[in-house]
Amino acid sequence: MTTSPQDPASDQSTRVQLRPDLETLPMYVPGKSWPGALKLASNESTPGPLPSVVGAIAAAAQGVNRYPDNGSVAVREALAERLGVTAEQVSVGCGSVSLCQQLVLATCSPGDEVLFAWRSFEAYPLVALVAGANPVRVPLAPGHVHDLDAMLAAITGRTRLVLVCNPNNPTGTAVGRGELERFLDAVPSNVLVVLDEAYIEYLRAEDFADGDLPDGIALGRGRANVVVLRTFSKAYGLAGLRIGYAVGSPEVIATVSKVYIPFSVNSLAQAAALASLGAEAELLERTDVVVAERERVRAALLAAGYEVPRTHANFVWLHLGGNAAEFSTRCAEAGVLVRPFAGEGVRVTVGDAFENDQFLDFALSDAALALARR
Ligand SMILES: *Cc1c(COP(=O)(O)O)cnc(C)c1O
């Protein structure tokens, strides 16, 4: 389209006054979908919802002429009982990403700093920028794991929020309880630390030294500056319904609830979350299948010569450097969608055995191996 000086769209004084800082804000890039292609790009759960959960959603559909419970009371009470906290310590949000943004809004004024590792979850810089805060990225240590000492050293008088994604998306690495404890003890008590535990259900005690299995809820006890984020999107298989939760001190949780968009957690999501908690054992059994598959996939990739850090989540990280984008394109041509991070690597969701075999077929092909061995 061409514009002329007479065109009102090109006249700054008549254009709608939007926030200038948002002009350069990148869009969140979701995992791609492609008809017929296998999607291993968004860390979703492969099996569909349990019949009992579908039943609860269908029953709740009968009531959608009414507004949802704005306080998600039933879900908060069920979670509180399970986690050994009070309902006042739990806030439910429209996905944990939404709670992440609420936490930034609750802590940051324009110019304040939100600190996180990089590379980590793509949404972190965006939620910081939307709130007018400055994202501060601290590079991961060798091994693609959080460098908690460097993060500690990066805290300034403007730091309001520190995000620790554990296990880390997209590298799958995790820091143990002891290391987290030392970190939390050293962070100033007036700086909020958010432990994003979206993949906590995929951690296994045997992968950690005795007593070192990290658990944000336990770490948060007695620490008013710790908030734990968890979600129903991954192990509980409700990504399409958008529901997650935060656990923290009553004071922080009350403030987080003030910046909640009213009624944004819908009634179907609340019913599905409750039903999923009722079927928890069955859902968590599914994670055992994923854990066994991730070890199989990683072993096959390592044997073929890929660099794949030890993963504690439902995905593997292939460190491919400059070949990441091409690897992802070739993989898509072979019918499998993965998540590329140009210049760094690709993140591949661990699905069921059939899906993983399809990915491995490509990854172990000569064309792919040429990209692995740079
Ligand atoms: C998937 C994911 C979430 C969950 O997001 P929802 O909004 O609950 O779907 C949160 N944090 C990280 C790091 C994730 O990878």
Ligand as a Chemical Component Dictionary entry (heavy atoms), coordinates in Angstrom:
data_LIG
# 
_chem_comp.id                   LIG 
_chem_comp.type                 NON-POLYMER 
_chem_comp.pdbx_formal_charge   0 
_chem_comp.three_letter_code    LIG 
# 
loop_
_chem_comp_atom.comp_id 
_chem_comp_atom.atom_id 
_chem_comp_atom.alt_atom_id 
_chem_comp_atom.type_symbol 
_chem_comp_atom.charge 
_chem_comp_atom.model_Cartn_x 
_chem_comp_atom.model_Cartn_y 
_chem_comp_atom.model_Cartn_z 
_chem_comp_atom.pdbx_ordinal 
LIG C1 C1 C 0 4.304  -24.385 28.795 1  
LIG C2 C2 C 0 4.907  -23.502 29.824 2  
LIG C3 C3 C 0 4.103  -22.821 30.727 3  
LIG C4 C4 C 0 2.637  -23.065 30.758 4  
LIG O1 O1 O 0 1.937  -22.106 30.178 5  
LIG P1 P1 P 0 0.356  -22.099 30.301 6  
LIG O2 O2 O 0 0.061  -20.671 30.120 7  
LIG O3 O3 O 0 0.000  -22.583 31.675 8  
LIG O4 O4 O 0 -0.158 -22.991 29.227 9  
LIG C5 C5 C 0 4.699  -22.009 31.651 10 
LIG N1 N1 N 0 6.025  -21.886 31.726 11 
LIG C6 C6 C 0 6.824  -22.554 30.897 12 
LIG C7 C7 C 0 8.282  -22.432 31.042 13 
LIG C8 C8 C 0 6.291  -23.366 29.913 14 
LIG O5 O5 O 0 7.097  -24.010 29.077 15 
# 
loop_
_chem_comp_bond.comp_id 
_chem_comp_bond.atom_id_1 
_chem_comp_bond.atom_id_2 
_chem_comp_bond.value_order 
_chem_comp_bond.pdbx_ordinal 
LIG C1 C2 SING 1  
LIG C2 C3 SING 2  
LIG C2 C8 DOUB 3  
LIG C3 C4 SING 4  
LIG C3 C5 DOUB 5  
LIG C4 O1 SING 6  
LIG O1 P1 SING 7  
LIG P1 O2 DOUB 8  
LIG P1 O3 SING 9  
LIG P1 O4 SING 10 
LIG C5 N1 SING 11 
LIG N1 C6 DOUB 12 
LIG C6 C7 SING 13 
LIG C6 C8 SING 14 
LIG C8 O5 SING 15 
# 
